[in-house]
Amino acid sequence: MTANAARAALLVLADGRFPAGGHAHSGGAEAAVRAGRLTDAAGLEAFCRGRLHTTGLTAAGLAAAAALGADPYALDEAADARTPSPALRAAARRLGRQLMRAARTAWPGPELDRLAAAFPRGAHQPVVLGTAARAAGLGPEDAAHCVVYETVGGPATATVRLLGLDPFQATAVLARLAPVLDQVAADAVARAREAVREGRLDALPAASAPLLDLTAEQHATWPVRLFAS
């Protein structure tokens, strides 16, 4: 694939209109809003920054390793080990299943077919995204950037709906965080390259956000909620 074609594939994969179901998930923002920890643009920036350096870094490392051709079954086990919340594991697999359907239509190929057959109920979303990036002719940097953008893009969009936050303010938050996105993606790729080179997936990032895990379990019990997670 040419560089221009690969760039176009990256734009498709990162596009919020790509039918992978991410729009139905707030990334923990709904629970944070309900708890009063996220009330304005400054709170959104702090929330997104925290997600980037924890769950975002971890997911980006997994996606980058998948894009490098690491064993997807071992990566899925690594993702499970890094996701202590049953609610978040279920959400990650649901998103992975939905992403798989879209990716196999856009970039049909044997790697995605094998992964879909091995995980009929869905592999973890970062593993599917990295495999989809590989099928689209993209590299680990591309996969990692898609993940870190999604890590903050989802909560930002959700907060606009949950708080009635000015969309311009939400976009400004993402613009201010752009250098952090690049930094986290670069860190994730470096760790993924090391892990794949040495055959040690335990070298992948394993940063966690315990409060997100706890609130995800609480959020899953709410009888009425706007977002799935």
N, C-alpha and C positions, 0 to 999 in steps of 0.2 A: 504494500500500500504506500502511495506517495505521502509526503509530509502534509500536503494540503488536504488530501482525502482523510488522513488520520485526524487532522485538526477538525474537520467537519464531523467526523464520527464522535470526537470528544464533545463537541457542542450538542450533538443529539443526545448523548448519554447524560450530560449534565443539565439538559433542558428540563425545567419543572413540568413541562407538558408531557414528558415521556411517561407512558401509562404504567408506572411501576408502583403506584399506590402511596408514595411518600406524602402526598398532600393530606392524607387522613391521619397523620401522626404529628404530634407537637414536639417530640423529643424531650418530654418532661416539662415543657413550658406550661401546660394547662394546670398541672399539679402545683407548680411554683406560683402561678397567678392566684390560684385558690388559697394557697397558704400565705399570701401577702409578701412573698419574697421577690416577686417580679411585678413592678407597678409602673415602670416608665422606661424610657429609652436607656437611661443609665443602668437600670437593672437588667435590661435585655443584653447590653454589652457585657456586663459582668457574667451573666448566665452563659452567654455564648463563649466567652473566653474560657470559662471553666470547662465547658463541654469539649472545646477544642483540645485542651491539654490533657484530658482524661479519656473519655470514650471516643472522641474524635481521633486522637493519636492511635489508640488501640485498633479501631476499625480501619484506619488508613493503612496501618502496617499489615493487617490481614489482607486487604484488597491488593496492596502492592505485591505481597508475596504470591498471591494467586495470579496476578498479571505476569509475574516472573516464571510461572510454571510449577510452583510448589504443589505438592500432593494436596488436592482439594479436600480429601477425606480427613487427612491429618489437620488441615487448616480448620475444617468445621469443628473437629474436636477441640482445637485450640480456642476457637470462638466460644464454644460452650463453656469451657473452663474460665473464660474471661467475662462471662455474663452470669453472675450469680442469681439474678432475679428471674424466676420462671416466667413472669409476665413479659419481660424484655426478651427472653429467649424465644417465646412464642411470637412476639411481634417481629423479631429479626427473621425468623423462618417464614412468616407470612409475607413479609416484604421481599424476601429472597425468592419465594415462589412466584410472586407477581412480577418481579424483575426478570425472572427466568423466562416467563411467557413472552414478555416484550422483547427481550434480547434474542431469543431463538427465532422470532419473526424477523427482526432487523438484521441479525448476523448469524444465520443458520450455520452450524458446524458440529463436528463430532465431539469437541470438548464440552460444549454446552449440553449436547444430547446425553453424554455419559453422566454428567453431573445431575441432570434432571432425572435420569433413570435411577441413579443411586439415592436420590433424596426426593421421592415423590411428594412428600409433604413440605418440601422446601429446605434448602441449605441456608446457612446464615447469609444475610444480605451482603456483607462485605466480600464474602467468598464468591458469591455469584457475580457481584459487580466486577471484581478483579478478573474473573474468568471471561465475563462479557467484554471487558476492555481488551483482553488478549485476543478474543475472537474478532474484535473490530480493528485489530492491527495497532492497538494502543499499547503504551508501556506502563511501567509501575508508577512513574511520575503522574501520568494522566489519571490512573485509577485513584491514587492518593488524593489528588486535587479534587476529583469528583466527590470523594468521601468527605473531605474537610469542608467543602462548600455545602454539601447536604447537611452536615453537622450543625451549621449555623443558619442555613437558609430555611430549614423547616421551622425551627423555633421562632425566627423572625417573622415569617409569614403567619404562623399561628398566633403570635402576640398581637399582630395587627387586628386579627379577628377577635381575640379574647379581650383585649383592652380598648379596642378602637384606636390604637396607636396610629399616629400619622405615618402613612407608608413612606414618606420622604425621610422621616426620622429613622425608621427601621432600615432603610437603604443606606443611610449615612452611617449607621452602626456597622453594617457589613463592609462598607468602604473603609472605615477606620481599622477594621480587623483584617483587611487584606494582607498586610505584611505578616501577621500571625498565621494566617492560613498557609502562606508560602513556607514559613518556618516549620510549622507542624508537618506539612506534607513532605518537606525535605528530610526531616528527622525520621518520619515513618519509612520513607524509601530507603534511607541509609540502613536502618535497622533491619528492614526486610531483605536487602541485598546481603547483609552479613548473615542473617539466619539461613537463607537459601544456600549461600556459598558454603557455610559450615555444616549444613544439614541439621541445624538445631532450631526448631521452631519455638523453643522456650526463650530464644533471644528476641523474639518479636515483642513489641510493646505490650505491657499488661497493666497500664494505668487504669484506675477505676474511680468511680464517683458514687460512694456508698449512699449518699442522700438521694441520688437519682434512682438507685435500686429500690430503696425503701418507698419512695413516693410512687414509683411505678406499680408496686404491689398494692398500695392504697388506691391508686387511680383505677386499677383493674376492677375494684369492687364497687365503684360508683354506679348507681343505677342509671344515672343520666350524665352524659359527658359529650363534649363536642368532638373530641378526637379519640382515636383508638388507643393511643399511648401518649 
